[in-house]
Amino acid sequence: MRFAEDYEIYLRLARTHELHYHGELVAEYREHGANMSNNYRGMLAGVFQALDAQEAWVGQDLALRRAIAQGRRTARIHNDAWPRLSRLGEHVRAGRWLRACASALVILIRYPDLFLPLVATRVRRKLWSQDIPA
């Protein structure tokens, strides 16, 4: 695997070892411009590949099948929806309204459940942050 290999090994380890949350820092992740995780398409494909590799092990276990489906949804949001929303914000801030509208339309079609609450939150935040004359 070229992308998401750490995710894939975590999934393999979880099959054979107990996992515990202990609330202490055990590793740090340094982010910089050359991180492979900045390649959202590659990361999305890598996560899907890691999840697909679990199919034989998961079998017909409904709880695990739901977990895989949730993993796919989370990967789509993190590696497709959020980058698209970020680009939408960049278009709006730069006044590129045609591109902003096109971006918004794609997001609305692909992620309506994510887009509408996000827009409502941003509009509300914008209204509260402005000084409205009495």
Order of alpha helices (4+ residues) and beta strands (2+ residues): alpha-alpha-alpha-alpha-alpha-alpha-alpha
